[in-house]
Amino acid sequence: MRRALNCGDYIETQYYTPWSGLKGGRIRTEDICAICYGEDEIVSADVIRKEKDTKGRNPLPICRFCFDNNTEVPVTGGRVNMMEKSVQQAAKKNKLHIDAVRRGRKKARK
């Protein structure tokens, strides 16, 4: 099945693997942004996991510009890390509770 690709489409994950040089003798490539293909200021996966909700999946590298513009973080199609997903959900719930307390909608926990 053929698909028309447009400028700005995400890179298909089966063709873009920056860590591919580590397995099977493939050529090691430089990290590029999975959204705009830029090579400047690539944000590490740890920073992406801390600040964005990846739903337990591994984020693809993106540049600082795309990261700061609140674009949706592209993630791998692999299996979900359930431990990481539950940690992210708990952090999101805690943040929502803190915001509700600050606005006066709920009482603070002791």
Buried (B, 14 or more C-beta within 10 A) or exposed (E): EEEEEEEEEEBEBEEBBBEBEEEEEEEEEEBBBBBBEBEEEBBEBEEBBEEBEBEBBBBBBBBBBBBEEEEEBBBBEEEEBEEBBEEBEEEEEEEEBEEEEEEEEEEEEE
